[in-house]
Amino acid sequence: MYAFAQRADTKVMDEPFYGYYLCKHGVGHPGKAEIINAMECTFDGIIRQINELQSRHSHVFIKNMAHHLIETPLDFLRSYKNILFIRHPKEIITSFAKVIPAPTMQDIGVQQQSVLFDELNRSCVHAPLVIDSAELIKNPEALLKKLCESLEIPFSKQMLSWETGGIPEDGIWAKYWYENVHNSTGFQTPRKKEEPLPPHCTVLLEEALPFYHALSRHTIKI
């Protein structure tokens, strides 16, 4: 989202289904009441917001979380160019556990990404694109050039860097989740020392790995 937010021809939208997800599934997330009160929480209302944004801008990049779309109609995605951004489940679970001590498969969204890929691949005009964070970080410019080519838009070097402190489009949940990206100025290489997986999350990792490996077969390579 931060890369696309730097483009002069693109408007980004941060997780429009977050409030809807919190209302529909009753999960406990930091700032839940604040998020629900600040957002449109009906499916039809969210689609109206997306359509209105699209009517005013050449390109719109909508960042969604896969688990926000659980038990949600997916017809609205069929005419879109969809990108699935995947990370190794160990990284996702370790990150989630800092905010949600006992994350579940529903929280991390890996299984739902696999479901989405199969559905989008079957029903959409454009086959879904898959990017692995590990592949992206090897050479951000080369991979983003390939991505832009697939999206049929020109690559912009502005996508490679941004100012610290966030962007105006950040959701109000940024204070809970976006510390690392707020401190960044671009795509960063992984830390040399890996953070340990919380022991109680081992079973979740084992359950998530098959979905990740299935998706990784379709990633854009450089």
C-alpha positions as CSV (number, residue, x, y, z in Angstrom):
1,M,0.0,0.0,0.0
2,Y,2.8,2.4,0.9
3,A,4.5,1.8,-2.5
4,F,1.3,2.5,-4.5
5,A,0.5,5.5,-2.3
6,Q,3.6,7.2,-3.7
7,R,2.2,7.1,-7.3
8,A,0.8,10.4,-8.6
9,D,-1.9,8.4,-10.6
10,T,-3.1,6.2,-7.8
11,K,-5.2,6.6,-4.7
12,V,-5.0,4.0,-1.9
13,M,-7.6,2.7,0.5
14,D,-6.7,1.0,3.8
15,E,-8.6,-2.1,4.8
16,P,-12.2,-0.9,4.1
17,F,-13.7,-4.2,5.4
18,Y,-12.0,-4.0,8.9
19,G,-15.0,-2.6,10.7
20,Y,-17.3,-4.9,8.9
21,Y,-15.2,-7.9,9.9
22,L,-15.1,-6.8,13.6
23,C,-18.9,-6.5,13.6
24,K,-19.6,-9.7,11.8
25,H,-17.3,-12.0,13.6
26,G,-17.1,-10.5,17.1
27,V,-13.4,-10.9,17.4
28,G,-11.4,-9.0,20.0
29,H,-8.9,-6.6,18.4
30,P,-7.2,-3.5,19.8
31,G,-9.3,-0.4,19.4
32,K,-12.3,-2.5,18.2
33,A,-15.0,0.0,19.3
34,E,-13.1,3.0,17.9
35,I,-12.6,1.2,14.6
36,I,-16.3,0.2,14.3
37,N,-17.5,3.7,15.2
38,A,-15.2,5.3,12.6
39,M,-16.0,3.0,9.6
40,E,-18.8,2.0,7.3
41,C,-19.7,-1.5,8.5
42,T,-22.2,-2.7,6.0
43,F,-21.1,-4.6,2.9
44,D,-23.2,-2.4,0.5
45,G,-21.9,0.8,2.1
46,I,-18.3,-0.3,1.7
47,I,-18.8,-1.1,-2.0
48,R,-20.4,2.3,-2.5
49,Q,-17.3,3.9,-0.9
50,I,-15.0,1.9,-3.2
51,N,-17.0,2.8,-6.3
52,E,-17.0,6.5,-5.4
53,L,-13.3,6.5,-5.0
54,Q,-12.8,4.7,-8.3
55,S,-15.0,7.3,-10.0
56,R,-12.6,10.1,-8.9
57,H,-9.1,8.5,-9.6
58,S,-7.3,6.9,-12.5
59,H,-6.2,4.0,-10.4
60,V,-7.2,2.8,-7.0
61,F,-5.2,0.4,-4.8
62,I,-7.3,-1.2,-2.1
63,K,-5.4,-3.0,0.7
64,N,-7.5,-5.7,2.2
65,M,-6.8,-8.4,4.7
66,A,-7.8,-11.9,3.6
67,H,-9.5,-12.8,6.9
68,H,-11.7,-9.6,6.6
69,L,-13.4,-11.3,3.6
70,I,-14.4,-14.6,5.4
71,E,-18.0,-15.4,4.6
72,T,-18.2,-12.3,2.4
73,P,-19.6,-12.1,-1.2
74,L,-16.7,-12.1,-3.6
75,D,-18.5,-11.1,-6.8
76,F,-17.2,-7.5,-6.5
77,L,-13.6,-8.8,-7.0
78,R,-14.3,-10.5,-10.3
79,S,-13.6,-7.5,-12.6
80,Y,-10.6,-6.3,-10.5
81,K,-6.9,-7.1,-10.9
82,N,-6.2,-8.9,-7.6
83,I,-2.8,-9.2,-5.9
84,L,-2.3,-11.7,-3.1
85,F,0.7,-10.7,-0.9
86,I,2.0,-13.6,1.1
87,R,4.5,-14.0,3.9
88,H,5.9,-17.1,5.5
89,P,3.4,-18.1,8.3
90,K,6.1,-18.0,10.9
91,E,6.6,-14.3,10.3
92,I,2.9,-13.6,10.3
93,I,2.2,-15.5,13.5
94,T,5.2,-13.9,15.3
95,S,4.0,-10.5,14.3
96,F,0.4,-11.1,15.3
97,A,1.4,-12.6,18.6
98,K,2.8,-9.2,19.6
99,V,-0.7,-7.7,19.6
100,I,-3.0,-10.7,19.8
101,P,-1.3,-13.2,22.2
102,A,-3.0,-16.3,20.9
103,P,-3.6,-15.8,17.2
104,T,-5.8,-18.3,15.3
105,M,-6.0,-19.4,11.7
106,Q,-8.8,-16.9,11.2
107,D,-6.6,-14.1,12.5
108,I,-3.6,-14.8,10.2
109,G,-5.6,-15.2,7.0
110,V,-3.3,-17.8,5.3
111,Q,-6.1,-20.3,4.7
112,Q,-8.4,-17.6,3.5
113,Q,-5.8,-16.4,1.0
114,S,-5.7,-20.0,-0.4
115,V,-9.5,-20.0,-0.7
116,L,-9.4,-16.6,-2.3
117,F,-6.8,-17.6,-4.9
118,D,-8.8,-20.6,-6.0
119,E,-12.0,-18.6,-6.2
120,L,-10.4,-15.7,-8.1
121,N,-8.5,-18.0,-10.4
122,R,-11.8,-19.7,-11.3
123,S,-14.1,-16.8,-11.7
124,C,-12.2,-13.6,-12.4
125,V,-11.4,-11.9,-15.7
126,H,-7.8,-11.5,-14.6
127,A,-5.9,-14.3,-12.9
128,P,-4.8,-13.3,-9.4
129,L,-1.1,-12.3,-9.0
130,V,0.9,-13.6,-6.1
131,I,3.8,-11.8,-4.5
132,D,5.9,-13.3,-1.7
133,S,7.5,-10.8,0.7
134,A,10.7,-12.8,0.7
135,E,10.9,-12.5,-3.1
136,L,10.0,-8.8,-3.1
137,I,12.7,-7.9,-0.6
138,K,15.5,-9.5,-2.8
139,N,15.0,-6.8,-5.4
140,P,12.0,-4.5,-4.9
141,E,12.6,-2.5,-8.1
142,A,12.8,-5.6,-10.3
143,L,9.7,-7.2,-8.8
144,L,7.6,-4.1,-8.8
145,K,8.5,-3.6,-12.5
146,K,7.2,-7.1,-13.2
147,L,4.1,-6.4,-11.1
148,C,3.3,-3.1,-12.9
149,E,3.8,-4.8,-16.3
150,S,1.2,-7.4,-15.3
151,L,-1.1,-4.7,-14.1
152,E,-0.5,-2.8,-17.4
153,I,0.6,0.4,-15.7
154,P,4.0,2.1,-16.0
155,F,6.5,1.5,-13.2
156,S,7.4,4.5,-11.1
157,K,10.6,4.8,-9.0
158,Q,8.6,6.7,-6.5
159,M,7.2,3.4,-5.4
160,L,10.5,2.4,-3.8
161,S,10.6,4.9,-0.9
162,W,8.4,7.1,1.3
163,E,8.7,9.4,4.3
164,T,8.7,8.1,7.8
165,G,5.6,8.6,10.0
166,G,2.8,7.1,7.9
167,I,0.5,8.3,5.2
168,P,-2.9,10.1,5.4
169,E,-4.7,7.0,4.2
170,D,-3.6,4.9,7.2
171,G,-6.5,3.4,9.2
172,I,-7.0,4.5,12.8
173,W,-5.7,1.1,13.8
174,A,-2.2,2.1,12.6
175,K,-1.1,2.9,16.1
176,Y,-1.5,-0.7,17.0
177,W,-0.1,-2.4,13.9
178,Y,2.1,-0.1,11.8
179,E,5.0,0.8,14.0
180,N,7.6,-0.9,11.7
181,V,6.3,0.7,8.5
182,H,6.0,4.1,10.2
183,N,9.7,3.9,11.0
184,S,10.7,2.8,7.5
185,T,11.6,4.8,4.4
186,G,11.3,1.9,1.9
187,F,11.6,-1.9,1.6
188,Q,14.0,-3.2,4.2
189,T,16.0,-6.3,4.3
190,P,15.1,-8.8,7.0
191,R,16.8,-8.5,10.4
192,K,19.7,-10.9,10.7
193,K,18.3,-12.3,14.0
194,E,14.9,-14.0,13.5
195,E,12.3,-13.5,16.2
196,P,11.4,-16.7,17.9
197,L,8.0,-18.2,17.3
198,P,6.0,-18.3,20.6
199,P,5.9,-22.0,21.6
200,H,2.1,-22.1,21.9
201,C,1.9,-21.1,18.2
202,T,3.7,-24.2,16.9
203,V,0.5,-26.1,16.0
204,L,-0.9,-23.0,14.2
205,L,2.3,-22.8,12.1
206,E,2.1,-26.5,11.1
207,E,-1.5,-26.0,10.0
208,A,-0.7,-22.8,8.0
209,L,2.3,-24.1,6.1
210,P,0.5,-26.2,3.5
211,F,-1.7,-23.2,2.5
212,Y,1.4,-21.0,2.2
213,H,3.3,-23.6,0.1
214,A,0.4,-24.0,-2.2
215,L,0.3,-20.3,-2.9
216,S,4.1,-19.9,-3.2
217,R,4.0,-22.0,-6.4
218,H,2.3,-19.1,-8.1
219,T,4.5,-16.2,-7.0
220,I,6.1,-13.7,-9.4
221,K,9.8,-14.5,-9.6
222,I,12.7,-12.2,-10.5
